[in-house]
Amino acid sequence: MKEGHERLRNNPAVHEPPAIKKLKGWKDLYRLRIQDHRIIYHVDRDSKVVTLLIVGPRASVYNQLGHNTEKDQPSARIVANEQIHHLLEHQPEPEEFAQAFQQSLNESPPPEPKGIADAPLPTAFDAPLIDALDIEPSHRSELLKCRTEEQLLNCPVPNDVKEKITEALWPSNIEKIVNESKRVVESAEALQQLAEGTRSLDSFLLALDNTQKPLTERFNDNNLQGPWLVKGGPGSGKSTVALYCIRNLLRANQATLQLESKPLRILLTTYTKSLVNASSHLLKALGVGSARQQVDIINVDKLVRDCLPLGWNRRVIYGAKSLDWRAIVEACLEAFVSRDEVFSFDMDDHEFLYDELNSVLIGAGIASPEEYTSFERIGRGRRLGRNQRRQIWAFSLEAEKKLEKKKLCLPSQQFATALKSIQPRYDYVFIDEAQDIEPVPLRMCKRLALDPKNVFLTADRNQSIYPSGFSWKRVSEDLNFQGRSTIFRRNYRTTHEIIDAVRPLLATDEDVDDETINDQPVRHGDIPALRLVDTYTQEAAVLKDWVTSSLSKERVGYDSVAVLCPTNADCKRIAQALPPEFKAKSMESKNMDIGHPGVKVVTMYAAKGLQFPVVVVVGLNQDFPWPARGGSDQEEIDKRLKRTFFVACSRAMRRLLVIGERSYPSKFLTDFDEEHWDIS
């Protein structure tokens, strides 16, 4: 392996038979021979990048590639596939294409697994095959029992072993390989770890395309001019680009670091703990954070606790359902009655009043009744007249007095307090998924930067699932981006078919950001599935059968599956209903374990910012969206939850299943176009 790596690094594009051979008819594709194995790779001379495409025994490699060894040229199957014409030396003429199409009808790609529970394995599974795949002897006895696809999938061996076997039994063809995301392996040691199975492919950063690289390359220079704003839809690589920028900052600083200089400090923050955990995993794999360079990866809620002044001892009321908040609202109403003051709201409005104070008055840092009167309440849904705003302002003053007396506070009050006393401490501040962070927390994060220009922000308003009232105009004015914004328009995560199916969910949302909703997926795959069931038992059975079939076809293990639910209660129910071999685990955002070797069962909220090859979204019954309570606006709740559903579906990379209730389905399912869904 190391010998092959040295050849690829030092002399990848030189025709040196028999070791290295340029493949005829293919654009910049080469074959490297290592004993009885062949490596097919692509060389980009401009960027000096070698991309590994196929590795395997000679007998199977050329069939995977679609190369006709007798004629030494691409086969008719490849010429007839318009999606991969960019791999050919020249674009086929219409006559060539038509002729190839006819010939390709008689050409078969490498075999695909059938995805049927009792489908037999395509070849005899015996000891010589296990030895050839370099599988540990301790797994031999269990593997030799396998005769069908389902038996192999449920075999009690590690998932990476199963994936190695399925790839050997059903090798991927070039059509599928070129649609996969590419990852960057930066050293011979890392490549060896990957080959030995001691390091997963997910621990390497995704490769960047030519639209993403220019931004990251600016961070190779110590003389940066910020701030920076990155917009993009789901799967556009915003978070990945942020990680590359952090890595390049550290490298540039390390190259010029003197013994007497101050170590570089970087903050990476975001709303959810699960995204923080995922970012920590990738940055750790990059080896950042030496004794002289530090990257703090902290979610916003924990960050504010670290920034509060000494002596702050007020307990936070998380959510309007708290008995403490209901008591505050009741006390305020009694105060208005005792003073004979008009107040148009009552106890039924307690949830609305909580959100209005937390997300608008305090969350946006509104300082006067005049400012509140003219404030644009983006995404709030419920309209308020001048007199109603005046009354809510009076309510906020009364509520603050009672909160202070009881040593209580709303979440945004923490940020407002920290904002007043915070001291800058970071050379660079990166804020990921900023659309779910309110203005005051954003200002707090900005103030943590020693230079207020050194702030990097990523966001997509279409993925806003919390009532932050996010506004591009407000953020731009707050952080003074001055045209330093970048828009990524390509989707590297989700297939065309899945995006086309779920995009209608946002079609009626007037707050949609047109610049990021019409992204361009680079992958293709099967259309997503919608299954309607009558009972929880049917739901579990459908989920089991579909996941089993999907894993066989995708050649991945149970750890590549996520089941996304509306609530934590749904997560626990689903995890308990799945078979033991799924190793299903219900997780909350705070304890998200992306390395769990089984199915992850999490809420739609906790999955935000993450991605999985196979995704199932459940709970689409009449209770979702749930009815508005406490004076909240039903239209705004519906809009937010529909956006949440869109975000959940767009976590799927290759395969998506949505399960709804047949008799009482969610009204969100009426937005689906039957042309884009496999419905049954």
Helices and strands as residue ranges (DSSP letters): H 2-10, E 20-22, E 29-34, E 37-44, E 49-57, H 58-65, E 67-68, E 73-74, H 76-79, G 82-87, H 94-104, H 127-132, G 137-139, H 140-143, H 149-153, H 159-169, H 174-177, H 188-196, G 201-203, H 213-217, G 218-220, E 228-232, H 238-256, E 264-270, H 273-286, E 293-299, H 300-307, E 315-316, H 323-338, G 347-349, H 350-355, I 356-361, H 369-374, H 386-405, E 408-409, H 411-421, E 428-431, G 434-436, H 439-447, E 455-459, G 461-463, H 472-479, E 485-488, E 490-495, H 496-502, G 503-506, H 514-517, E 520-523, E 529-533, H 536-554, G 558-560, E 561-565, H 568-577, G 580-582, E 585-586, G 589-591, E 600-603, E 612-620, H 634-649, E 652-661, G 667-671, G 674-676, E 678-679
